[in-house]
Amino acid sequence: MEKKKQTYEEAMRRLEAIVSSIDDGELDIDVIGENLKEAQALIKFCRDKLYRTDSEIRKLLEEHETIENDA
């Protein structure tokens, strides 16, 4: 079975749940390390997704500007 690709929104929801659990003191000491590693990976995923999206938007805006200037 193929794993579903994680979305930015799903990653943010999971990250918020981890932070909330830590803030509320709900995590067992044995689980905190695992959750912090997961949170680190989620932060990297979200940051990379934002950078890629920003780059794509900038490229589209530049292309649009070029088309308008050529018209």
Secondary structure, DSSP 8 states (H G I E B T S, - for coil): -------HHHHHHHHHHHHHHHHTT-S-HHHHHHHHHHHHHHHHHHHHHHHHHHHHHHHHHHHHHHHHHH-
